[in-house]
């Protein structure tokens, strides 16, 4: 049956309901259409009162080893977990299944009792790397928190130590909530974006906003990346944000030079919980990754907003997105540079500020990185060796899907789907843009 299975996840609607469809992944025989197996991500005790922990993004497979790797999302409701205090080990995890049977071979949970919508947003990257002279079949899982967890893809064991570290336990304002005492932190490689301190207020935006950014910062709780949601003040500052510090599409890898290419997005948001009565009287107007959402069935509705001044300027210091090349021999950053250009009211900002992004890169054997992903709806090529921008073109809308690299009649091509995503801006397209690489 090798090669005859179609393995399917599905997408749901975040933030709306406490009780939602429980996550599952199914394998279908493509020759007969018959269901071969189904894997349920949540324990039976949670399925009647919670839900999701689905697999909405792409999966990865090691066909030679007979394994499929699931990047599993968070349970519902996303920002309150008092209804799901029991252990749900496959939620917000990378879980390896036997392709033929759907049985769990290993699983690693990257967020315990997830109340931040830090679901795994990208397929893991499979790579063979050398550590202390030994070649290891590795798996790198990028996460919304901006972490790069690296484990042995056969066993799930740490390649470099992953440590359980204490995290904040809330401010006492949220009834019924329970908090995980620790969360996993990788020791190597270091995160490609700085999570160590509270993001700094950008003086330019604060000046234009007549001090509103500073006031907002003073009114937001922050005890680090795992600051729990709160009902107090303006809420809890969240960085990285809910759309992800390392972006959808995952990490590209060049196997000869063993360089990983990571697309990062630097957004600051804040989340506030409202008790049910206050929420029902609140101004709605929910958007994609922002606004009010009810979390129907829980004691709390929630509001998530990007930290901006009255003019829409980000309150935090740029850049807003960077492309990072990581040498997997040394585990050190080879280079990093802002990617894309931000856009506001039709105007493009300096490219040195970079852009919030959605989407991953692709890298060719010739050492060229292709990526769309940015607000300005451009598609670009960069040198893998130096990070120099080699080429750019304007697409119809942001190309949030990973580029496809392929060869036809001896010529190499790069294809982009320019469909857009409202998290970046209200611009959509139906363009497939294909470019031929130079023949030489």
N, C-alpha and C positions, 0 to 999 in steps of 0.2 A: 504493500500500500504506500510505500515511500513515494512522495511527489504527487499523490492523488488526493491530498486533503486541503480543503479550504478552511482556514481557521479565522473565526469571526468574533470581534468584539462589537460594541455598540455605544452610541453617545446618548446621554440623558440631558436633563435640564437642571443646572445647579441652582442652589439657594432657595428654591421655591417651596419645597415640601420637606417635612420631617420624615414621613414614610414615602419612600420612592421604590422603584423597581430595583431589586437586588442584583448586583453585578454578576455577570456570567460570561463565559467564553465557550464557543462551540466549534467542533470540527465536523465538517460535512464532506462526504465522499463525492468528489466532483464528477465521477462517472455514473453514479447511481442516484445522487441527490439525497442519500440516506444520512441521518444524523449518526455519527460515530461515537462521540462523547461530548459531555458538557461539564464544565468546571464551574462550581459556585464559589464566589470569593468570600461571602459572608457566612458566619456560623448560623445555624438554624434558629438559634435563640434571638438573633438580631433581625431576621428578615421580615418579621411582622411589624416592627416598630421603627426600623431605619431603612437603609437601602443604598443604592449605587455601589461604590467601590467597583465600578465598571472599568473596562479597558476601552477608552475612547480614542487613544492615539495609536500609532503603528506599533507592531510587535517586531521582534527579531527572532531568527531561527538559526540554529547550528544543525544542519541536516546530517552532517557526518556523525554527530553525537546524538542525533535523534531528540533534540531539545528545542522547545519553543519558549521564549522569554516574554512574560507579560508585564508591562508597566501598569500597575493597578492604581486607580484613583482613590479618593477619600470617601468615607461614608457620609450619609446625610443625617441631619442638616449640617452644612459645611462649617458653620461658625458657632455651634453649640452642640455639646456631646453628652448632656446629662441623660439622654435616653439610651445611650449606647456605651455604658461604662465597662461592659465586659470586654474581654480580649478579642480582637479581630485581627489575627496575625497576618492575613493576606492583604488587608487594606493599606493603601499607600506603600506599596512594596514592589520589588521585582521578584516574580515567582516563575521558576523554571518547571515546565511540565514535560513529561514524556509525550512526544508528538503522537505516537500511535494510540496511547491509552488515556491521556489527559491526567495521569497521576502526577502528584507533586514530587519532584526530585529534590528541589531545595527552594527556600524562600527567604528573602531578607526584607524586613520592614524598615523603611527609611524615616517614617514619622510615626511615633506612638500616639494613639488617641488624637488623631489629626483634627484640630479645630481652627485651621488656617487656610483651608482649601489648597493645601500644598500637594495635591495629587501629582502622581508621576506623569509628566506631560510629554515625554519623548521616548522613543524606542531605545533600549540600551545599545551601545556600540561594542561589537565583538572585535577583539584585537589580540594578536600574539605579541607579547612584550618580553624583554629579558630583564630579570631581576636577580642580582648576585650571580650572574653567569648562567642562570637557568631560564629556559624559555617557558613561559606560562601562558596557557590559554585563558585570557582575561576577558572580563566584561566590565565596561565602564557605564555606570548609570548616572546621567546628569539629572539634576532635580531643580524644582522651582526655587529652592533655597540657595541655589548657586553652588551646590556641592557636586563633586565628582567622586562617586563611590566606585572603587575598583575591587572586584572579587574574582576568584577563579570560576570560570563559567561552567566547569564540570561539577563543582562541589558547593559553590556559594561561599567558600571560605575567604577571609581577608587576604588580599595581596599585600597591602600595607595595613597596619592596625586601624580599626574603626572603633572609636571609644565612646562609651556611654557617659555623657556629661550632664550635670544638674542643670535644670532650666527653670524659669520663673513659674510661680504657683498661683498667679492671679492676685487681684486686689480685693477680693471679697464682695464684689458688687454683682456677681452673676450667680443666681440661685441654681442649685442642682448640678453645677458643673463639677467635673473631676479633672485632674491634671496629671499627665505623665510626669514622673519624678525626673526622668532623664530622657535625652534624645541622642541618637547616634551622630557622631562627628568624625569625618575622615581626617587622618593625620597627613596623608599624602594622596595625590598632589594637593597643594593648597588651593582654596577656592579662587576662581578667576575674577571674582569681584569682592570688594572689601566689605566684610560683614562685621568687622570688629567694633565699630563705633556707630553712634547715631549719625545718619547723614547730615551734612552741614547745610545751613541755610545759605542760599545763593544771594549775595548782597544786592545784585542788580534787580532780581525779582522782588526782594524785600523793599527796596527803595521805590520801585515803580508801584508796588502794592501798599505804600504808606505804612509799612511795618506789619502788614497782615501775615506775612510768612513767619516772622518771629513770634507773633501772637499765637499762631496756629501751633508752632513747635512747642511753645510753653504750655499749651493746653492739651497736648497729646501725651499719653503714657508711653514709656519706652524702657524696657529692661533687656533689650537685645532682640535677636531675631525671633525668638519664641515667646515674645510678649503676648499673653492671652488677650482675646477680645474683652472689652469692658463696656459698661454703661456710663462711665465717668467722663467728664470733660468732652473733648472732641472725639474721644475714642482712643484706640491704640495705634501708634505708628506701625506700619508694616513695611519691612524692607528685608529681602526682596519682596516684590509685590505678588499678587495672586495669579497674574498671567505668567510669571516665571522669571527668575534671574538668569538661568540658562534656558535657551529657547526651544520651543516646539521644533521638532525635526531632529534634535539630538546633535551629537558630536560627530564630525567627520574625522577620518583617520587615514593617513598615508602610510601603508604598511612597510615600505622599504626604508624610509627615513624615520619612521615611527614618530610622526608628528600628529598630534590631535588638534583639531581646529574647533574652537568653542565660540558660539555666538551668544553674547550676554546682553541683557537689557537692564537698565538701571532706572527703575521707577519707584517712587515713594508714594504709598497710599496710607489711608487710615480707615479703620473699621470701628463702627460703634454699634452696640446692641441696644435695642429699645424693647421695653416690656410690651406685651401684646396690646394693652390699651393705648399707650403712647404711639405705638407703631401704626395702629389702625387710623389714628388721626394725623399721621405724618403725610407730608407731600410725597407722593410716589413719583414715578418717572424713571423706572429702572432702565439701565442700559447694559451693554455688554461689558462685564468686569467693572461696573460702577453703578451707583444709585441704590435705591431701596429694593429690598427683596423680603418677602414675608416669612420664610421658613415656617410655613403653615403647619400647625401641630406642635410646635415648640413654644416655650414661654417668651421667646424673643424673635422679633424681626431684626434685620440688620441693614446698615448703610455702609457702603464702601465707596470711597472717593479718592481721586488723585489729588495730591497736595499741590494746589496751584493758587495763584493770586487772582484778583478780580479780572485781569486781562487774559487769564488762561496760561500765564507763564509758569513753568515748573518752579517750585520754591527751593529745590535742592540744586547743588552745584553740578554742572555737566562734567563729563559727557553722559549722555542718556543711553548710549549703547556702544559696545566695543566688540571687535573681533579679536580673539586671543589665540595664539599658536603656542602649544605646549609640547616641549620635547619630552617624550616618554622615556628616553634613556636617562635623563637627569632629573625628570619631574619638575623642571623649571620652565618659566615663561620664556619663550624664544622671542616673541614680540607681541605687542598689542597696539591697536589703533582704533579710533572712533570709526563707526560704520554708518553710512547713510547720512541723511540730513533731516532734521525735524521740520515740521510745517505747521504754521498757524495763520489762519485767515488768508490763506493763499500764498503766504510768503515763506520762502525757505530760509532756515537759520544757517549759520556757518557750519560747514562740515566738521570743523574741530569740535563741535558740540555733540556730534553723533545723533542717533535717532533711537527711540524705543523701537524694538523689532519683534516680529513674530516670524519664525521660520529658521531652518537650519542651512548649513553650507554643504557643498559637495566639492570634492577635491579630485583632480585628475592625476593620472600616472606621470604626466609631464610637469607636475608641480604648480598647477593653477587652481585657485579656489574660486568657485562661483557661488554667488548668494544674491538673493533679492531682499525680502524681509523688512525693508525700511519704509518709513512714512512717505518719503519722496517718490515712491513707486519706481525707483531706478533698479536695474539689475547690474551687477558689477563683477569684475574679475580681479583677484589679487594674487600676488606672488606668494607662494607657500614659503619660500626661503626668507623673504624680507618684509612682507606685508605691504609692499608697494601696490597701489592701485594701477592695474594694467589697462582697464577698459571699463566703460559704463554706457548704458543706454536707457532711454525712458520707456517704461512699459505703461499699459493702460491703467493699472492699479497696483497696489503693493503685491508682490509675488511672495505670498506667505507659505507656499509649498516649497519643499526642497527642490532644487534643480535636478534634472535628469541628465546624466552624461551617457552618451552612447556613440557607437560607431556604425557608419553605413557606407558601404562601398569604399572602404579605406579612408573615409573622412570622419573626423570626430565632431560631434555636435553637443551643444548645451541647450536644453529646453526649459523654459519657465512657464508656469501657469500663473497668470496675473489676475487673480480673482478678488483680492482685497480682503480686509477684515475690519469690522467696525471698532475693534479695540484700538486700532491704529488711527483710523479716520474714516469718515463716511464716503468712501470711494470704492466702487466695485467694478469689476470687469469680467469679460469672457474671452480673454485673449490667451492663446498659446504662442509664445514668442520663442522661436528656435534660431540659434546662431551657429554658424559653421566656424570651427577653429581654423587658424592658418594651416595650410597643408604642410608647410615646412616644420 
